[in-house]
Amino acid sequence: MYIWEKRHWPHFEWDESVLRPTLDAVRLLQGRVLGKTEAAYGQADLDVEMDALIQNALRTSEIEGERLDVGSVRSSVACQLGLE
């Protein structure tokens, strides 16, 4: 059944005391999601910076006629950035 098929559509009635705990729980979860999203944003910036540095090192070495191991370059860049 769709909401518009309900007998009292669109005149809703609700008991706030029944809904309040659920709404409070949803609001708390929403805050946690927003917090994680903001934390992930900083990590995404670091990932982009790391990838740019890796690509720069690889392209520079190719100009000189050398081929570097991507894993080694990634490890070196991560070490320089203080990452594992």
C-alpha positions in Angstrom: 0.0 0.0 0.0 1.3 3.4 -0.9 1.1 6.3 1.5 -1.3 8.2 -0.7 -3.7 5.2 -0.5 -4.1 5.7 3.3 -7.5 6.8 4.4 -6.3 10.0 6.1 -3.9 11.1 3.4 -2.6 13.8 3.5 -3.8 14.7 7.0 -1.3 13.0 9.3 -1.4 12.6 13.0 1.4 11.3 15.1 2.4 10.9 18.7 5.7 12.8 19.3 6.4 10.8 22.4 6.5 7.6 20.3 8.5 9.1 17.5 11.0 11.1 19.5 13.4 8.2 20.5 13.6 7.0 16.9 14.2 10.5 15.6 16.9 11.1 18.3 18.7 7.9 17.3 18.6 8.8 13.6 20.0 12.3 14.3 22.8 10.7 16.3 23.6 8.3 13.5 23.5 11.2 11.0 26.1 13.1 13.1 28.3 10.1 13.1 28.1 9.7 9.3 28.9 13.4 8.8 31.9 13.1 11.2 33.2 10.1 9.3 32.7 11.8 6.0 34.8 14.8 7.1 37.5 12.5 8.4 37.6 10.6 5.1 37.8 13.9 3.2 41.2 14.7 4.8 42.4 11.2 3.9 41.2 11.6 0.3 43.3 14.8 0.0 46.4 12.9 1.3 45.7 10.0 -1.2 45.5 12.5 -4.1 48.7 14.2 -3.0 50.5 10.8 -2.7 49.3 9.7 -6.1 50.5 13.0 -7.7 53.9 12.6 -6.1 54.2 9.0 -7.3 53.2 9.8 -10.9 55.6 12.7 -10.9 58.5 10.5 -9.8 57.6 7.8 -12.3 57.3 10.3 -15.2 60.5 12.1 -14.3 62.4 8.8 -14.3 60.9 7.8 -17.7 62.2 11.0 -19.2 65.7 10.0 -18.0 65.2 6.5 -19.6 64.8 4.7 -16.3 61.8 2.6 -15.2 61.1 2.6 -11.4 59.2 0.0 -9.6 55.8 1.5 -8.7 55.7 -0.3 -5.4 59.0 1.0 -4.3 58.1 4.5 -5.3 54.8 4.3 -3.4 56.6 2.9 -0.3 59.2 5.8 -0.5 56.5 8.5 -0.9 54.4 7.0 1.9 57.5 7.0 4.2 58.2 10.6 3.3 54.6 11.6 4.2 54.8 9.7 7.4 52.4 7.0 6.4 52.6 3.2 6.6 
